[in-house]
Amino acid sequence: MDVIRLLAIRDTPLSVDEVMASVGDRAAGGTAVFVGTVREQDHGKQVARLSYSAHPSALDELRRVAEKVATDFPVTALAAVHRTGDLELGDVAVIVAVACPHRGEAFAASRRLIDDLKAEVPIWKHQLFADGSAEWVGACE
């Protein structure tokens, strides 16, 4: 679909500017962007760092999710990028952006995009906590 402007899974830092530039569209009255970052606590435990791993099919699954969102909403432009590898506190882990004719549509479509990405794209998070414990999370957060 030509409304899908940028899809990537990268082991290098992500750029909000790159994502915003990719979804710029004169037909859009609203663009919603979500930026997910590594937080310092999860489940009441101090996070030291984390690592994301992606299945080889992850980009294909990301495309499937993006195409579904673009079909279900009046999307004029869409982008989604996710990090893999080791991340530190505050690092950007995921960025999604959706442009639509109206703001409500853009908010709803971007919410669906990030929620479906987290639920359906095979990207796993390995969290390492300050107390030395660790956990794997089955879908990206």
PyRosetta script that sets phi, psi and omega in degrees:
from pyrosetta import init, pose_from_sequence

init()
pose = pose_from_sequence("MDVIRLLAIRDTPLSVDEVMASVGDRAAGGTAVFVGTVREQDHGKQVARLSYSAHPSALDELRRVAEKVATDFPVTALAAVHRTGDLELGDVAVIVAVACPHRGEAFAASRRLIDDLKAEVPIWKHQLFADGSAEWVGACE")
pose.set_psi(1, 135.4)
pose.set_omega(1, -176.7)
pose.set_phi(2, -75.3)
pose.set_psi(2, -10.9)
pose.set_omega(2, 175.3)
pose.set_phi(3, -77.8)
pose.set_psi(3, -16.7)
pose.set_omega(3, 176.9)
pose.set_phi(4, -83.8)
pose.set_psi(4, 107.1)
pose.set_omega(4, -170.6)
pose.set_phi(5, -96.5)
pose.set_psi(5, -29.0)
pose.set_omega(5, -176.9)
pose.set_phi(6, -154.7)
pose.set_psi(6, 122.5)
pose.set_omega(6, 171.5)
pose.set_phi(7, -134.7)
pose.set_psi(7, 129.7)
pose.set_omega(7, -179.1)
pose.set_phi(8, -158.6)
pose.set_psi(8, 150.2)
pose.set_omega(8, 169.0)
pose.set_phi(9, -126.2)
pose.set_psi(9, 116.5)
pose.set_omega(9, -169.7)
pose.set_phi(10, -129.7)
pose.set_psi(10, 153.1)
pose.set_omega(10, 173.8)
pose.set_phi(11, -101.7)
pose.set_psi(11, 19.0)
pose.set_omega(11, 177.6)
pose.set_phi(12, -120.5)
pose.set_psi(12, 159.6)
pose.set_omega(12, -178.3)
pose.set_phi(13, -55.5)
pose.set_psi(13, 145.6)
pose.set_omega(13, -179.1)
pose.set_phi(14, -93.6)
pose.set_psi(14, 153.6)
pose.set_omega(14, -177.1)
pose.set_phi(15, -123.0)
pose.set_psi(15, 118.3)
pose.set_omega(15, 174.4)
pose.set_phi(16, -61.8)
pose.set_psi(16, -39.0)
pose.set_omega(16, 179.2)
pose.set_phi(17, -59.6)
pose.set_psi(17, -43.2)
pose.set_omega(17, 178.8)
pose.set_phi(18, -62.3)
pose.set_psi(18, -44.7)
pose.set_omega(18, -179.1)
pose.set_phi(19, -64.8)
pose.set_psi(19, -45.6)
pose.set_omega(19, 179.4)
pose.set_phi(20, -61.8)
pose.set_psi(20, -42.0)
pose.set_omega(20, 178.9)
pose.set_phi(21, -63.3)
pose.set_psi(21, -34.3)
pose.set_omega(21, -177.5)
pose.set_phi(22, -71.4)
pose.set_psi(22, -25.1)
pose.set_omega(22, -177.9)
pose.set_phi(23, -103.1)
pose.set_psi(23, 4.3)
pose.set_omega(23, 176.8)
pose.set_phi(24, -58.8)
pose.set_psi(24, 127.2)
pose.set_omega(24, -175.8)
pose.set_phi(25, -152.9)
pose.set_psi(25, 127.1)
pose.set_omega(25, -177.4)
pose.set_phi(26, -69.0)
pose.set_psi(26, -17.7)
pose.set_omega(26, 177.9)
pose.set_phi(27, -82.8)
pose.set_psi(27, -9.7)
pose.set_omega(27, -175.9)
pose.set_phi(28, -91.1)
pose.set_psi(28, 133.1)
pose.set_omega(28, 172.5)
pose.set_phi(29, -97.7)
pose.set_psi(29, -12.0)
pose.set_omega(29, 179.6)
pose.set_phi(30, -149.6)
pose.set_psi(30, 139.4)
pose.set_omega(30, 174.7)
pose.set_phi(31, -128.9)
pose.set_psi(31, 125.0)
pose.set_omega(31, 178.3)
pose.set_phi(32, -110.9)
pose.set_psi(32, 134.5)
pose.set_omega(32, -177.9)
pose.set_phi(33, -125.8)
pose.set_psi(33, 136.2)
pose.set_omega(33, 172.4)
pose.set_phi(34, -120.4)
pose.set_psi(34, 131.1)
pose.set_omega(34, 177.6)
pose.set_phi(35, -121.1)
pose.set_psi(35, 116.4)
pose.set_omega(35, 177.6)
pose.set_phi(36, -97.6)
pose.set_psi(36, 130.9)
pose.set_omega(36, -178.1)
pose.set_phi(37, -122.7)
pose.set_psi(37, 162.2)
pose.set_omega(37, 177.6)
pose.set_phi(38, -75.5)
pose.set_psi(38, 119.4)
pose.set_omega(38, -178.5)
pose.set_phi(39, -92.7)
pose.set_psi(39, 161.5)
pose.set_omega(39, -175.0)
pose.set_phi(40, -83.9)
pose.set_psi(40, -14.3)
pose.set_omega(40, 178.9)
pose.set_phi(41, -136.4)
pose.set_psi(41, 145.9)
pose.set_omega(41, 173.0)
pose.set_phi(42, -148.2)
pose.set_psi(42, 134.3)
pose.set_omega(42, -177.7)
pose.set_phi(43, 55.1)
pose.set_psi(43, 32.8)
pose.set_omega(43, 179.1)
pose.set_phi(44, 74.6)
pose.set_psi(44, 8.6)
pose.set_omega(44, -179.5)
pose.set_phi(45, -112.3)
pose.set_psi(45, 146.6)
pose.set_omega(45, 178.6)
pose.set_phi(46, -74.0)
pose.set_psi(46, 122.6)
pose.set_omega(46, 178.0)
pose.set_phi(47, -85.2)
pose.set_psi(47, 131.0)
pose.set_omega(47, 176.7)
pose.set_phi(48, -89.4)
pose.set_psi(48, -46.1)
pose.set_omega(48, 178.4)
pose.set_phi(49, -171.4)
pose.set_psi(49, 175.2)
pose.set_omega(49, 176.8)
pose.set_phi(50, -151.8)
pose.set_psi(50, 169.1)
pose.set_omega(50, -179.3)
pose.set_phi(51, -139.1)
pose.set_psi(51, 138.4)
pose.set_omega(51, 175.3)
pose.set_phi(52, -107.9)
pose.set_psi(52, 138.9)
pose.set_omega(52, 174.2)
pose.set_phi(53, -124.4)
pose.set_psi(53, 145.3)
pose.set_omega(53, -179.9)
pose.set_phi(54, -124.2)
pose.set_psi(54, 138.7)
pose.set_omega(54, 173.2)
pose.set_phi(55, -67.9)
pose.set_psi(55, 150.7)
pose.set_omega(55, 178.3)
pose.set_phi(56, -56.5)
pose.set_psi(56, -23.4)
pose.set_omega(56, 179.1)
pose.set_phi(57, -86.6)
pose.set_psi(57, 0.5)
pose.set_omega(57, -172.3)
pose.set_phi(58, -58.7)
pose.set_psi(58, -42.4)
pose.set_omega(58, -179.1)
pose.set_phi(59, -66.9)
pose.set_psi(59, -38.6)
pose.set_omega(59, 176.0)
pose.set_phi(60, -62.9)
pose.set_psi(60, -40.7)
pose.set_omega(60, 178.4)
pose.set_phi(61, -68.3)
pose.set_psi(61, -37.3)
pose.set_omega(61, 176.2)
pose.set_phi(62, -61.7)
pose.set_psi(62, -42.2)
pose.set_omega(62, 177.6)
pose.set_phi(63, -62.0)
pose.set_psi(63, -42.1)
pose.set_omega(63, 179.1)
pose.set_phi(64, -61.3)
pose.set_psi(64, -45.0)
pose.set_omega(64, 178.5)
pose.set_phi(65, -62.0)
pose.set_psi(65, -45.9)
pose.set_omega(65, -179.7)
pose.set_phi(66, -62.7)
pose.set_psi(66, -42.0)
pose.set_omega(66, 179.3)
pose.set_phi(67, -63.6)
pose.set_psi(67, -37.6)
pose.set_omega(67, 178.5)
pose.set_phi(68, -65.4)
pose.set_psi(68, -43.8)
pose.set_omega(68, 177.7)
pose.set_phi(69, -62.4)
pose.set_psi(69, -43.4)
pose.set_omega(69, -179.9)
pose.set_phi(70, -66.1)
pose.set_psi(70, -26.1)
pose.set_omega(70, 176.8)
pose.set_phi(71, -80.2)
pose.set_psi(71, -36.9)
pose.set_omega(71, -174.4)
pose.set_phi(72, -83.7)
pose.set_psi(72, -16.2)
pose.set_omega(72, -178.5)
pose.set_phi(73, -129.2)
pose.set_psi(73, 158.5)
pose.set_omega(73, 178.6)
pose.set_phi(74, -79.6)
pose.set_psi(74, 63.0)
pose.set_omega(74, -175.4)
pose.set_phi(75, -74.7)
pose.set_psi(75, 132.8)
pose.set_omega(75, 172.4)
pose.set_phi(76, -100.0)
pose.set_psi(76, -24.5)
pose.set_omega(76, 176.9)
pose.set_phi(77, -160.5)
pose.set_psi(77, 146.5)
pose.set_omega(77, -176.3)
pose.set_phi(78, -147.1)
pose.set_psi(78, 144.7)
pose.set_omega(78, 176.0)
pose.set_phi(79, -147.3)
pose.set_psi(79, 147.7)
pose.set_omega(79, 174.9)
pose.set_phi(80, -151.7)
pose.set_psi(80, 128.9)
pose.set_omega(80, 176.9)
pose.set_phi(81, -134.7)
pose.set_psi(81, 142.5)
pose.set_omega(81, -179.4)
pose.set_phi(82, -134.6)
pose.set_psi(82, 141.2)
pose.set_omega(82, 177.2)
pose.set_phi(83, -82.5)
pose.set_psi(83, 152.4)
pose.set_omega(83, 164.6)
pose.set_phi(84, -128.1)
pose.set_psi(84, 169.6)
pose.set_omega(84, 179.9)
pose.set_phi(85, 91.8)
pose.set_psi(85, -167.2)
pose.set_omega(85, -176.4)
pose.set_phi(86, -81.6)
pose.set_psi(86, 132.4)
pose.set_omega(86, 178.2)
pose.set_phi(87, -127.4)
pose.set_psi(87, 150.8)
pose.set_omega(87, 178.2)
pose.set_phi(88, -107.3)
pose.set_psi(88, 168.5)
pose.set_omega(88, 177.1)
pose.set_phi(89, -54.5)
pose.set_psi(89, 133.3)
pose.set_omega(89, 179.1)
pose.set_phi(90, 89.4)
pose.set_psi(90, -16.0)
pose.set_omega(90, 178.9)
pose.set_phi(91, -64.5)
pose.set_psi(91, 148.7)
pose.set_omega(91, 176.3)
pose.set_phi(92, -79.7)
pose.set_psi(92, 125.0)
pose.set_omega(92, -178.2)
pose.set_phi(93, -100.6)
pose.set_psi(93, -31.9)
pose.set_omega(93, -176.1)
pose.set_phi(94, -155.4)
pose.set_psi(94, 144.6)
pose.set_omega(94, 174.1)
pose.set_phi(95, -136.4)
pose.set_psi(95, 129.8)
pose.set_omega(95, 170.4)
pose.set_phi(96, -126.8)
pose.set_psi(96, 148.1)
pose.set_omega(96, 177.1)
pose.set_phi(97, -146.4)
pose.set_psi(97, 138.8)
pose.set_omega(97, 179.1)
pose.set_phi(98, -136.0)
pose.set_psi(98, 131.0)
pose.set_omega(98, 174.5)
pose.set_phi(99, -108.9)
pose.set_psi(99, 135.6)
pose.set_omega(99, -179.8)
pose.set_phi(100, -141.7)
pose.set_psi(100, 167.8)
pose.set_omega(100, 178.3)
pose.set_phi(101, -59.3)
pose.set_psi(101, -32.5)
pose.set_omega(101, -176.7)
pose.set_phi(102, -131.8)
pose.set_psi(102, 153.9)
pose.set_omega(102, -174.6)
pose.set_phi(103, -62.8)
pose.set_psi(103, -40.4)
pose.set_omega(103, -179.3)
pose.set_phi(104, -59.5)
pose.set_psi(104, -42.2)
pose.set_omega(104, 177.5)
pose.set_phi(105, -64.4)
pose.set_psi(105, -40.8)
pose.set_omega(105, -179.7)
pose.set_phi(106, -65.0)
pose.set_psi(106, -42.8)
pose.set_omega(106, 177.3)
pose.set_phi(107, -61.7)
pose.set_psi(107, -47.7)
pose.set_omega(107, -177.6)
pose.set_phi(108, -63.9)
pose.set_psi(108, -43.1)
pose.set_omega(108, -178.7)
pose.set_phi(109, -67.4)
pose.set_psi(109, -40.1)
pose.set_omega(109, -179.9)
pose.set_phi(110, -69.3)
pose.set_psi(110, -35.8)
pose.set_omega(110, 176.7)
pose.set_phi(111, -62.9)
pose.set_psi(111, -45.6)
pose.set_omega(111, 178.7)
pose.set_phi(112, -63.0)
pose.set_psi(112, -41.8)
pose.set_omega(112, -178.3)
pose.set_phi(113, -60.2)
pose.set_psi(113, -49.0)
pose.set_omega(113, -178.3)
pose.set_phi(114, -70.1)
pose.set_psi(114, -38.5)
pose.set_omega(114, 179.9)
pose.set_phi(115, -65.1)
pose.set_psi(115, -43.7)
pose.set_omega(115, 179.9)
pose.set_phi(116, -70.9)
pose.set_psi(116, -35.9)
pose.set_omega(116, 175.4)
pose.set_phi(117, -58.2)
pose.set_psi(117, -49.1)
pose.set_omega(117, -178.8)
pose.set_phi(118, -62.4)
pose.set_psi(118, -37.7)
pose.set_omega(118, -174.7)
pose.set_phi(119, -83.5)
pose.set_psi(119, -28.4)
pose.set_omega(119, -167.6)
pose.set_phi(120, -119.8)
pose.set_psi(120, -21.4)
pose.set_omega(120, -177.9)
pose.set_phi(121, -87.6)
pose.set_psi(121, 127.4)
pose.set_omega(121, -175.1)
pose.set_phi(122, -76.2)
pose.set_psi(122, 79.5)
pose.set_omega(122, 174.3)
pose.set_phi(123, -124.6)
pose.set_psi(123, 128.5)
pose.set_omega(123, -175.2)
pose.set_phi(124, -115.3)
pose.set_psi(124, 143.3)
pose.set_omega(124, -178.9)
pose.set_phi(125, -109.2)
pose.set_psi(125, 129.0)
pose.set_omega(125, 174.1)
pose.set_phi(126, -110.2)
pose.set_psi(126, 107.3)
pose.set_omega(126, -178.9)
pose.set_phi(127, -94.8)
pose.set_psi(127, 134.0)
pose.set_omega(127, 174.6)
pose.set_phi(128, -112.0)
pose.set_psi(128, 124.8)
pose.set_omega(128, -176.1)
pose.set_phi(129, -98.2)
pose.set_psi(129, 158.6)
pose.set_omega(129, -178.2)
pose.set_phi(130, -62.6)
pose.set_psi(130, -26.1)
pose.set_omega(130, -180.0)
pose.set_phi(131, -81.1)
pose.set_psi(131, 3.3)
pose.set_omega(131, 178.9)
pose.set_phi(132, 93.4)
pose.set_psi(132, -10.1)
pose.set_omega(132, 178.0)
pose.set_phi(133, -80.7)
pose.set_psi(133, 169.0)
pose.set_omega(133, -178.5)
pose.set_phi(134, -149.4)
pose.set_psi(134, 160.8)
pose.set_omega(134, 174.4)
pose.set_phi(135, -151.5)
pose.set_psi(135, 150.3)
pose.set_omega(135, 171.9)
pose.set_phi(136, -101.5)
pose.set_psi(136, 136.2)
pose.set_omega(136, 176.9)
pose.set_phi(137, -111.8)
pose.set_psi(137, 126.3)
pose.set_omega(137, -171.3)
pose.set_phi(138, -62.9)
pose.set_psi(138, -28.3)
pose.set_omega(138, 177.2)
pose.set_phi(139, -132.6)
pose.set_psi(139, 154.5)
pose.set_omega(139, -176.6)
pose.set_phi(140, -63.9)
pose.set_psi(140, 151.4)
pose.set_omega(140, 176.8)
pose.set_phi(141, -128.7)
pose.dump_pdb("model.pdb")
